[in-house]
Amino acid sequence: MLNLPFFRYKVMNLFIYTFGCKINQYESQLIREKYCLKNYEYVDNFEQADVIVINSCSVTAHADKQCDQIIKKFHTKNPNAKIILTGCYANVLKDKISEKFPFVEIKEKNFFLSDIKQRIKTFDNHSRAFVKIQDGCNSFCSYCIVPYARNKMWSKPVDEIIDEINNLLDMGYSEIVLTGIHIGKFDKGISYLLSQIYKNIKRPFRIRLSSIEVNEITDELIEIMKNESERFCCHLHIPLQSASDKVLKDMNRKYLSRDFLNRIIMLKQTFPDIALSTDIICGFPTETEEDFNTTYDFLKNNEFARLHVFPFSSRQGTPAFLLKPVYKNGELKIRTNKLLELNELLMRQYFNRFLNTERKAVSLRGDKALTDNYLTIENVPKQHGIFPVLCR
């Protein structure tokens, strides 16, 4: 009998740190599953890791700074670990990062994802599952670095999306969040995709859209929302950015404030309970006090459910980088704080509309639940599936 030598292979420990958007969270799960196929073991503590993957964001200068801080921290506390940087920050500022951190191995997103189907089997540490349906943006808003970081337009095949959702439903997820860099650019349209999903999946579950532009909310999409009201969350996130037409033009946005208003009026008339959340860029360089007040009044008068407020961040390589602010130093912080205070008021007002009423919800981490109209309810016992919850 031939005696063969016995080799013991060291299992490598993997840790992933994720910055930014839902797309990054989804892609981190893809990276995790890819490494696990190669016999890596995932650990929750970076100090125990042999390989650390940082999935970065570069939407603001603050995001870049945070990433730099995390790189320094990980390298200082775990100097023997191999640190790999991927994501948008790595894509747009590769040379700068290499100069600052020569020990970091920089990998473009495609290094991890080009040789695998972009389909996850589970969504670790999440109670809802994100499904990436699209990548890339070619809108080139004047302030945004994303089209330079993710300029390749891509849509996932419909049959793969349906298979992925079915698998995630089998794993116990009841809410699926369709996400992408610009989901309204999905091949054949987001309405076509939704119609195919609902046609081919008859199980009880619900879909939420991560974000959609106002000029991509078609009559067809609204009709699908009506017909599938039990399986489509009563919530849309629609980026406004500014309600000043002058600023919108400077931002290279593709609508006027009246277009936005007309569409949200229609949504509210069709779905009286709908939660409308939005993004606002505060302090774009050409934003005057009058422009700001126009935006403030628009948000207040139209009773948004939630605001995501972003102080303007100048990104080198974008047209807005060359603009000098028309407002005084310190004004950006004042305006940002006013919008944050307004957000607190609007969230409270919207929540109070539903006090002591029952909504359909899914469990979140801990003892929280998320309703179809994007309300977070606390002190709710953990339950499976979609269940009624009292808003309190």
C-alpha positions as CSV (number, residue, x, y, z in Angstrom):
1,M,0.0,0.0,0.0
2,L,1.4,3.4,-1.0
3,N,1.8,5.8,1.9
4,L,1.2,9.3,0.7
5,P,2.4,12.3,2.8
6,F,-0.3,14.1,4.8
7,F,-0.4,17.8,4.2
8,R,-2.1,20.2,6.7
9,Y,-3.4,23.4,5.1
10,K,-3.8,26.5,7.2
11,V,-7.3,27.9,7.0
12,M,-7.1,31.6,6.2
13,N,-9.4,33.9,8.2
14,L,-11.3,36.6,6.3
15,F,-12.7,39.9,7.5
16,I,-14.7,42.4,5.4
17,Y,-15.4,46.0,6.3
18,T,-18.1,47.7,4.2
19,F,-18.6,51.4,3.6
20,G,-21.5,53.1,2.0
21,C,-24.5,52.1,0.0
22,K,-26.7,49.0,-0.4
23,I,-24.8,48.0,-3.5
24,N,-21.6,47.8,-1.4
25,Q,-23.3,45.7,1.2
26,Y,-24.5,43.3,-1.5
27,E,-21.1,43.1,-3.2
28,S,-19.4,42.5,0.1
29,Q,-21.7,39.4,0.5
30,L,-20.6,38.3,-3.0
31,I,-17.0,38.7,-2.0
32,R,-17.5,36.8,1.2
33,E,-19.2,33.9,-0.6
34,K,-16.4,33.8,-3.2
35,Y,-13.7,33.5,-0.5
36,C,-15.6,30.9,1.4
37,L,-15.6,28.7,-1.7
38,K,-11.8,28.9,-1.5
39,N,-11.9,27.5,2.1
40,Y,-11.5,30.9,3.8
41,E,-13.2,31.2,7.2
42,Y,-15.1,34.4,8.0
43,V,-14.3,36.1,11.3
44,D,-16.1,39.0,13.0
45,N,-12.9,40.5,14.5
46,F,-10.4,42.1,12.1
47,E,-7.6,41.4,14.6
48,Q,-8.1,37.7,13.9
49,A,-8.0,38.0,10.1
50,D,-5.3,37.0,7.7
51,V,-7.0,38.9,4.9
52,I,-8.9,42.1,5.4
53,V,-11.1,43.4,2.5
54,I,-12.2,47.0,2.7
55,N,-15.1,47.7,0.4
56,S,-14.9,51.5,0.0
57,C,-17.1,54.5,-0.8
58,S,-16.1,57.8,-2.3
59,V,-19.4,59.7,-2.6
60,T,-18.1,62.4,-0.3
61,A,-14.7,63.6,0.9
62,H,-15.7,62.5,4.4
63,A,-16.1,58.9,3.1
64,D,-12.6,59.0,1.7
65,K,-11.3,60.3,5.1
66,Q,-13.1,57.6,7.0
67,C,-11.6,54.9,4.7
68,D,-8.1,56.3,5.3
69,Q,-8.7,56.1,9.1
70,I,-9.9,52.5,8.9
71,I,-6.9,51.5,6.8
72,K,-4.5,53.0,9.4
73,K,-6.4,51.4,12.3
74,F,-6.4,47.9,10.7
75,H,-2.8,48.0,9.7
76,T,-1.7,49.3,13.2
77,K,-3.6,46.7,15.1
78,N,-3.1,43.8,12.7
79,P,0.2,44.5,10.8
80,N,0.5,41.0,9.6
81,A,-2.8,40.9,7.8
82,K,-3.0,41.4,4.0
83,I,-5.2,44.4,3.4
84,I,-7.1,44.6,0.1
85,L,-9.0,47.8,-0.9
86,T,-11.8,47.7,-3.4
87,G,-14.9,49.8,-4.2
88,C,-15.4,53.3,-5.5
89,Y,-12.6,55.0,-3.5
90,A,-10.1,52.4,-4.9
91,N,-11.5,53.0,-8.4
92,V,-11.2,56.8,-8.6
93,L,-8.1,57.5,-6.4
94,K,-5.9,54.5,-6.9
95,D,-2.6,56.4,-7.3
96,K,-3.2,58.6,-4.3
97,I,-4.1,55.7,-2.1
98,S,-1.0,53.7,-3.2
99,E,1.2,56.7,-2.3
100,K,-0.3,57.0,1.1
101,F,-0.6,53.3,1.9
102,P,2.0,51.3,-0.1
103,F,1.1,48.2,1.9
104,V,-2.5,48.1,0.6
105,E,-3.3,45.9,-2.3
106,I,-5.8,47.7,-4.5
107,K,-8.3,45.7,-6.5
108,E,-11.0,47.0,-8.8
109,K,-14.5,45.7,-8.2
110,N,-14.3,43.5,-11.3
111,F,-11.3,41.6,-9.8
112,F,-13.8,40.0,-7.3
113,L,-16.9,39.8,-9.4
114,S,-16.1,39.3,-13.0
115,D,-15.7,35.5,-12.8
116,I,-18.8,34.8,-10.8
117,K,-22.5,35.2,-11.3
118,Q,-23.6,38.1,-9.2
119,R,-26.1,36.1,-7.1
120,I,-26.0,35.7,-3.4
121,K,-27.1,32.6,-1.5
122,T,-27.9,34.4,1.8
123,F,-27.4,37.8,3.3
124,D,-25.5,37.4,6.5
125,N,-26.3,39.7,9.5
126,H,-29.4,41.1,7.7
127,S,-33.0,40.5,8.2
128,R,-34.0,41.8,4.8
129,A,-32.2,40.8,1.6
130,F,-30.8,43.2,-1.0
131,V,-30.7,42.0,-4.6
132,K,-28.4,43.9,-7.0
133,I,-30.2,44.2,-10.3
134,Q,-28.1,46.9,-12.1
135,D,-24.8,48.7,-12.0
136,G,-23.4,51.9,-13.5
137,C,-24.6,55.4,-14.1
138,N,-24.2,57.7,-17.1
139,S,-26.2,60.7,-15.8
140,F,-23.1,62.7,-14.8
141,C,-24.8,65.1,-12.3
142,S,-22.2,67.9,-11.9
143,Y,-21.4,67.1,-8.2
144,C,-21.2,63.3,-8.4
145,I,-18.1,61.1,-8.7
146,V,-20.1,57.9,-9.1
147,P,-20.2,57.8,-12.9
148,Y,-16.4,58.1,-12.9
149,A,-16.1,55.2,-10.5
150,R,-18.9,53.0,-12.0
151,N,-19.2,54.0,-15.6
152,K,-20.0,50.6,-17.1
153,M,-23.8,50.1,-17.5
154,W,-25.0,46.5,-16.6
155,S,-28.3,44.8,-15.9
156,K,-28.7,41.4,-14.4
157,P,-30.7,38.9,-16.5
158,V,-34.3,38.7,-15.4
159,D,-34.3,35.0,-15.0
160,E,-31.2,35.2,-12.7
161,I,-33.0,37.8,-10.5
162,I,-36.0,35.6,-10.2
163,D,-33.9,32.6,-9.3
164,E,-32.0,34.7,-6.7
165,I,-35.2,36.0,-5.1
166,N,-36.7,32.5,-4.9
167,N,-33.5,31.2,-3.2
168,L,-33.6,34.1,-0.7
169,L,-37.3,33.4,0.0
170,D,-36.4,29.8,0.7
171,M,-33.8,31.0,3.2
172,G,-36.5,32.8,5.1
173,Y,-36.2,36.4,3.9
174,S,-39.6,38.1,3.4
175,E,-38.6,41.5,2.1
176,I,-36.4,41.9,-1.0
177,V,-34.8,45.3,-1.6
178,L,-34.0,45.8,-5.3
179,T,-30.9,47.9,-5.5
180,G,-28.4,49.3,-8.1
181,I,-26.5,52.4,-8.8
182,H,-29.3,53.7,-11.0
183,I,-32.1,51.1,-11.1
184,G,-34.3,53.2,-13.4
185,K,-31.7,52.4,-16.1
186,F,-32.5,48.7,-15.9
187,D,-32.8,47.1,-19.3
188,K,-36.4,47.2,-20.5
189,G,-37.3,49.3,-17.4
190,I,-37.9,48.7,-13.8
191,S,-41.7,48.2,-14.5
192,Y,-40.9,45.3,-16.8
193,L,-38.7,43.7,-14.2
194,L,-41.3,44.0,-11.5
195,S,-44.1,42.6,-13.8
196,Q,-41.9,39.5,-14.5
197,I,-41.0,39.0,-10.8
198,Y,-44.7,39.2,-9.7
199,K,-45.8,37.0,-12.6
200,N,-43.3,34.3,-11.8
201,I,-43.2,34.3,-8.0
202,K,-46.6,33.8,-6.4
203,R,-45.4,33.4,-2.8
204,P,-46.1,36.0,-0.1
205,F,-43.2,38.4,0.1
206,R,-42.7,42.1,-0.5
207,I,-40.4,44.3,-2.7
208,R,-38.9,47.6,-1.8
209,L,-37.0,49.8,-4.3
210,S,-33.8,51.2,-2.9
211,S,-34.1,54.5,-4.8
212,I,-35.6,55.8,-8.0
213,E,-35.4,59.1,-9.9
214,V,-38.7,61.0,-10.2
215,N,-38.7,61.0,-14.0
216,E,-38.5,57.2,-13.9
217,I,-41.7,56.8,-11.9
218,T,-44.0,56.0,-14.8
219,D,-47.7,55.5,-14.9
220,E,-47.0,51.8,-15.6
221,L,-44.9,51.6,-12.4
222,I,-47.7,53.2,-10.4
223,E,-50.2,50.7,-11.8
224,I,-48.0,47.8,-10.7
225,M,-47.8,49.3,-7.3
226,K,-51.6,49.5,-7.1
227,N,-52.1,45.9,-8.4
228,E,-49.5,44.5,-6.1
229,S,-50.2,46.6,-3.1
230,E,-49.8,43.6,-0.7
231,R,-46.4,42.8,-2.2
232,F,-45.0,46.2,-2.9
233,C,-43.9,48.4,0.0
234,C,-45.8,51.6,0.4
235,H,-42.6,53.6,0.2
236,L,-40.5,55.3,-2.4
237,H,-37.1,57.0,-2.0
238,I,-36.9,59.7,-4.7
239,P,-33.8,62.0,-4.7
240,L,-34.8,65.7,-5.0
241,Q,-31.4,67.3,-4.2
242,S,-32.8,70.8,-4.5
243,A,-36.1,72.5,-5.2
244,S,-34.5,75.5,-6.9
245,D,-34.7,75.2,-10.7
246,K,-31.6,77.2,-11.1
247,V,-29.6,74.9,-8.8
248,L,-31.1,71.8,-10.4
249,K,-29.9,73.1,-13.8
250,D,-26.4,73.7,-12.3
251,M,-26.5,70.2,-10.8
252,N,-27.3,68.8,-14.3
253,R,-30.5,67.2,-12.9
254,K,-33.0,66.2,-15.5
255,Y,-36.2,67.7,-14.1
256,L,-37.8,70.9,-12.7
257,S,-39.3,71.3,-9.3
258,R,-42.8,71.4,-10.8
259,D,-42.2,68.0,-12.4
260,F,-41.2,66.6,-9.1
261,L,-44.2,68.1,-7.3
262,N,-46.7,66.9,-9.9
263,R,-45.4,63.3,-9.6
264,I,-45.5,63.2,-5.8
265,I,-49.0,64.7,-5.8
266,M,-50.1,61.9,-8.0
267,L,-48.4,59.3,-5.7
268,K,-50.0,60.7,-2.6
269,Q,-53.5,60.8,-4.3
270,T,-53.1,57.2,-5.4
271,F,-51.5,56.0,-2.1
272,P,-52.6,58.2,0.8
273,D,-50.3,56.4,3.3
274,I,-47.2,56.4,1.1
275,A,-43.9,57.3,2.7
276,L,-41.8,59.5,0.5
277,S,-38.2,59.9,1.5
278,T,-35.6,61.9,-0.4
279,D,-32.0,63.1,-0.7
280,I,-31.0,66.7,-0.3
281,I,-27.7,68.3,-1.1
282,C,-27.3,71.3,1.1
283,G,-25.0,74.1,0.1
284,F,-24.3,73.4,-3.6
285,P,-21.9,76.2,-4.5
286,T,-24.4,78.2,-6.5
287,E,-27.2,77.8,-3.9
288,T,-28.2,81.3,-2.6
289,E,-30.2,81.9,0.6
290,E,-33.2,82.3,-1.6
291,D,-32.5,78.9,-3.3
292,F,-32.1,77.3,0.1
293,N,-35.4,78.7,1.4
294,T,-37.2,77.5,-1.7
295,T,-35.9,74.0,-1.0
296,Y,-36.8,74.2,2.7
297,D,-40.3,75.4,2.0
298,F,-40.8,72.7,-0.6
299,L,-39.8,69.9,1.8
300,K,-41.9,71.3,4.6
301,N,-45.0,71.9,2.6
302,N,-45.0,68.5,0.9
303,E,-44.6,66.6,4.2
304,F,-41.9,64.1,3.3
305,A,-41.6,61.1,5.6
306,R,-37.8,61.4,5.9
307,L,-34.9,63.5,4.6
308,H,-31.3,62.3,3.9
309,V,-29.3,65.5,4.2
310,F,-25.9,65.7,2.6
311,P,-23.7,68.8,3.0
312,F,-22.1,69.6,-0.4
313,S,-18.8,67.8,-0.8
314,S,-16.5,68.9,-3.5
315,R,-15.2,66.0,-5.6
316,Q,-12.1,66.5,-7.8
317,G,-12.8,65.6,-11.4
318,T,-16.5,66.7,-11.3
319,P,-17.6,70.0,-12.9
320,A,-18.8,71.3,-9.5
321,F,-15.3,71.0,-8.2
322,L,-14.4,74.2,-10.1
323,L,-17.3,76.3,-8.6
324,K,-16.7,78.7,-5.7
325,P,-19.5,78.9,-3.1
326,V,-21.6,82.1,-3.3
327,Y,-22.4,81.9,0.4
328,K,-20.2,82.9,3.4
329,N,-18.1,80.5,5.5
330,G,-20.2,78.9,8.2
331,E,-23.4,79.1,6.2
332,L,-23.2,75.5,5.0
333,K,-23.3,74.2,8.6
334,I,-26.2,76.5,9.4
335,R,-28.3,75.4,6.5
336,T,-27.4,71.7,7.1
337,N,-28.6,72.0,10.7
338,K,-31.8,73.6,9.7
339,L,-32.6,70.7,7.3
340,L,-31.7,68.1,10.0
341,E,-34.1,69.8,12.4
342,L,-36.7,69.8,9.7
343,N,-36.1,66.1,9.2
344,E,-36.8,65.4,12.8
345,L,-40.1,67.3,12.6
346,L,-41.2,65.6,9.4
347,M,-40.4,62.1,10.7
348,R,-42.3,62.8,13.9
349,Q,-45.3,64.2,12.0
350,Y,-45.4,61.2,9.6
351,F,-45.1,58.7,12.4
352,N,-47.8,60.3,14.4
353,R,-50.2,59.8,11.5
354,F,-50.1,56.1,12.2
355,L,-50.1,55.9,16.0
356,N,-52.2,53.1,17.2
357,T,-52.8,51.8,13.7
358,E,-51.8,48.4,12.4
359,R,-49.3,47.9,9.6
360,K,-47.6,45.0,7.9
361,A,-44.0,44.6,9.1
362,V,-40.8,42.4,8.9
363,S,-38.4,41.9,11.8
364,L,-35.2,43.8,12.0
365,R,-32.2,43.1,14.3
366,G,-32.9,43.0,18.0
367,D,-36.5,43.8,18.9
368,K,-37.4,46.1,16.1
369,A,-39.6,45.8,13.0
370,L,-39.9,47.7,9.8
371,T,-43.4,48.5,8.4
372,D,-44.3,48.6,4.7
373,N,-44.3,52.4,4.9
374,Y,-40.8,52.6,6.4
375,L,-41.6,53.1,10.0
376,T,-39.3,51.5,12.6
377,I,-41.3,50.0,15.5
378,E,-39.5,49.1,18.7
379,N,-40.1,46.4,21.4
380,V,-41.6,43.9,18.9
381,P,-41.0,40.2,19.5
382,K,-39.0,38.5,16.7
383,Q,-41.3,36.9,14.2
384,H,-40.9,35.2,10.8
385,G,-42.4,36.4,7.6
386,I,-44.6,39.5,7.2
387,F,-46.8,40.1,10.3
388,P,-49.1,42.8,11.6
389,V,-47.7,45.3,14.1
390,L,-49.2,48.1,16.1
391,C,-47.5,51.5,15.5
392,R,-46.7,52.9,18.9
